[in-house]
Structure formats: C-alpha cells, structure tokens
Amino acid sequence: MTLAMIAPKQEILTLAAAALKRQTNLGVRFRDFAPVPDRHGIDAILTVDFPDHPVEYMIQAKATLTNIIVGQLTREFGTNPREWLVVTRYVNPQIGRTLRDLGIQYMDTVGNAYLNNPPVFIHIQGNRRTRQLNGAREEGILGRAGLKVV
C-alpha cells in the first residue's frame, strides 16, 4: 500500500470522526491508524464512547460507496457486522438504506451515521454534501474533464 493510498483514507477517517463527534457529542478516538496488510482490510480501530460503555469498531475506509462495494463489504464483514464500521466521504440515502437493511454500520464526513449497538442506536441521515466534497469525486478518465480531452 503506497503513501498516496493511505493519506486520503486517513483524511476521510479524521473528517468522519470529527463529524460524528460534532453531531452526537460523543467521544470519538482512534486507537490505531496504520493499515497493516495482514489485518484483512482493517484501516483503523475507532473507539466511540457511548454513555454506558466504549465500543471499538474495525474500520474500512472507502472513498465512495457503490452497490458493488456494499456487496463486497457484506462478504468481508461476514457474520459479525456489529464489530465493523464503514467510513466514507458521503453515504447517499439509497446506499444508507441498503447498508441499514444489511446491518452494516457506517459514518461519513458530512455527519450521516448509522450505529446500532444496543442499547445505543444512532441514525443520522439527511446531511448533504458540500460543494467542496462534490468536486472531490474520483471520476478518472471517464469523468467530465477526461471526456473533454477525448
């Protein structure tokens, strides 16, 4: 894994943790930030201080979420999705509904979140992307600029 791949994930994780803290006033901290190849896709360990007890989540950071990525996450998280949390730039309402139906917890950089750890239940949806975040999409060569060149 190259440094170029790590930096965007770390930025996504930091922004999402700050947004969750801002929305819920809960303590949110990382125990481990360094991705290690043999940790089966864990990008970080996040602790959320719920009122009765802290909960640790194994984090997978994704720049964007699509239905294909959601399918991969379902397979990777296996039978224990409560221990996992997917963190991304933005979870649109449709993908958010799919993740909730599958029991996959998530949070994004704009403050949307779904954490279901009984007796605590957090569901924040409706925060929209900012203009700056809209421009941060990873379109590649088939994006608007790439098509103009072609």
Helices and strands as residue ranges (DSSP letters): H 3-24, E 27-32, G 37-39, E 44-49, E 54-62, H 67-77, G 81-83, E 84-88, H 93-102, E 106-108, E 113-117, E 120-124, H 131-134, G 140-142, H 144-149
